[in-house]
Amino acid sequence: MTAVTESAAADLVGSADSGTDPMVPHRYRVVRRRLETRDTVTQLLEPLDEPIPAFAPGQFAMLYAFGVGEVPISMSGDPSRVELLQHTLRNVGAVTGALCAARPGAVIGVRGPFGTSWDLNSAYGHDLVFIAGGIGLAPLRSALLQALSQRERYRRLVLLLGVRNPDELMFRKDLRSWKGLFDVDVEITVDRGAPGWRGQVGVVTTLLPQAPFDPDNAVAFVCGPEVMLRFTALGLSQRGVPAQRIRLSTERNMKCGVGLCGHCQLGPVLVCRDGPVFSYDRLAPLLHVREL
Amino acid sequence: MVADSASPETCRPRTPTTTEGAAARAAALADVALADVALADVALADVVVLSPPGLAALANALIGDGYRLVGPTVRSEAVVLEELESADELPWGWDVDADAGRYRLRRRADRAVFAHAVGPQPWKRFLLPPASLLWRARRGESGFSVDPPEDPLPRYALFGVRSCDLAAIAVQDRVLATSAHPDSGYRGRRARSFVVAADCATPAGTCFCSSLGCGPAAAGGYDVALTEVVTGEEHLFLARAGSAAGDAVLPRLPSRPATPHDLDAARAVVGEAAQRMGRRLDPDGLPELLAAHREDPHWNEVAQRCLSCGNCTLVCPTCFCTTVVDATDVTGTVAERRRHWDSCFDLDFSYLHAGSVRASTSARYRHWISHKLGTWPEQFGTAGCVGCGRCITWCPVGIDITAEIAALRGGVPEGGGL
């Protein structure tokens, strides 16, 4: 019988039924939900099934709203709190809308964690410069929390944050507490001011020339819209930060998160598998080509 | 003759040793077909000879072992892949006239069964179905529960797989079955499959497998490989096993031992086929070529012709891109996730909340050809094109992947579009 005889295919790809299905979500219950801005929500999740493996800051998960669909969303929580997952997402469509609406008690699906991390460990002994555009602060929050929990490992900690207008400021409680620390520099700017705003006005790159870090000894972590990544990377290069010490978190359409669906290609890289965090020397030839 | 020969992994491009210009490349390419004479390392003792009834017996043996037999058959004036009940349904006595944007079946004077090169459908139709259920979820007390599909995965016997398609299956194995997070459906269907390869004796006008080292003879990855020899009164199939499963099935068939004359005839058939490729593609330095031409105005010229229809991605045996569709039943209590083939020519393929990344046809064509010939090796450690020529044949406007590469190299496109 051929069923018990080794076939060419079984020899090449292994036996048929080993391994778990990477496309099946784990169920998590929403235990807390906080409105960050008009359309942005932070949720804390506890597992109903076996939890997903611990994540590293910068990695993402695929979040599933029952019957509606799935989207890739970065973790925004403290990586040392393995019992609770935290993410922050903005309502920009059907799936994110359904997820944002999930209140405590609701159950959503989670697959992950996937992709590369900010790799904070490799920045030991350096100045850490976190640069966020809008909701790009979410994956950087995880990294900043990790850095603060190991404060003695790093030199200066700098957070540069740009948002469209003061109403878009999220993680306000965190921002206040970080601003109150004597060994963290937090600079915030808004693209457009508003009545009552006494802070800086201008895009986030305008903060770069004066930001208090040593370009020869800094590692930069950047997350935001793609146009912001391009100009921030250029600005950091102009300050003298070498490309291999500039890390950028990119975004692409994703259907699987594990390198099977082909959607997240950016030239030769798969963003879900080789990213989302890349060093600028890898990304520069790709980031500056239109429609790649 | 077991296992170690059965690992094609990737094709071996016959890369010319010199890169001094198009003439040198052309000369080197002319050599390559002879370089690997098919069946060169096959020993006489490992080969048996089947008659056409012997071939039918092979099909019946596989069906008897519980396999669902899938093979070529004639339908709607094309050779398509279907589930077959017997070898009678195979395309006996047909071959094809194929060119850019053109495909016509032709009646042959003889009864050759594997003379039709490849039809529009790749075998991924069975190993990575165009639509499949990934899982079903049901609303319940604790939110919802997820159930994997209940149906057991089918056991397919793929009957008459050409060397180009064998190489393509090996490419999809790399992407879908041996990656860090293998696709369980593909891997399950693939691991259960039995592969009967058929060496190619009659390449079509759009074929260029020999340029990429993917044919015309099957080099591994099969359970049984056949070489069809049709000369005058003689119609026979030389069969060799490529796995323990293949070794087990051959003795059950009516056959006779092969003679040196049979083997010479088989070698001649495949050796001549290598000389009759309708197209040629110089594989030298393709990743570098495409990376260097990302901003080339040529992409706008191609976009004048390309309809962005996605035919090339559907007929391509290595294209693996899929999308998922989540939906509920009308009561909202049962949700499903289904997976469908997707195409990078679809505007939605690269959609982000701010719009599509590749909005223009030129960007989408550049992406497709760059992925196929440029970035695939870096992503998966294997080439993305096997030279089957389907994308040329089934492009409604006859865009020719080999001609576009020649144009990028600065040469005059050979063959060309319509």
Interface residues (C-beta under 8 A of the other chain):
Chain A: M1 T2 A3 T5 E6 S7 A8 A9 A10 D11 L12 V13 G14 S15 A16 D17 G19 T20 D21 P22 M23 V24 P25 R27 R29 L48 Y64 F66 G67 V68 G69 E70 V92 G93 A106 V107 I108 G109 P225 E251 R252 N253 K255 C256 V258 G259 L260 C261 G262 H263 Q265 G267 P268 V269 L270 R273 P285 V289 R290 E291 L292
Chain B: A3 A6 S7 L62 D65 G66 Y67 L134 W135 A137 R139 S142 G143 F144 S145 V146 P148 L153 A170 D173 V175 L176 A177 T178 S179 A180 H181 P182 D183 S184 R187 G188 R190 A191 R192 S193 F194 V195 G220 G221 Y222 D223 G242 S243 A244 A245 G246 D247 A248 V249 P287 A291 R294 E295 F320 C321 T322 T323 V324 D326 A327 T328 G332 A335 R337 D342 C344 F349 S350 Y351 L352 H353 A354 V357 R358 A359 S360 A363 H367 S370 H371 G374 T375 E378 Q379
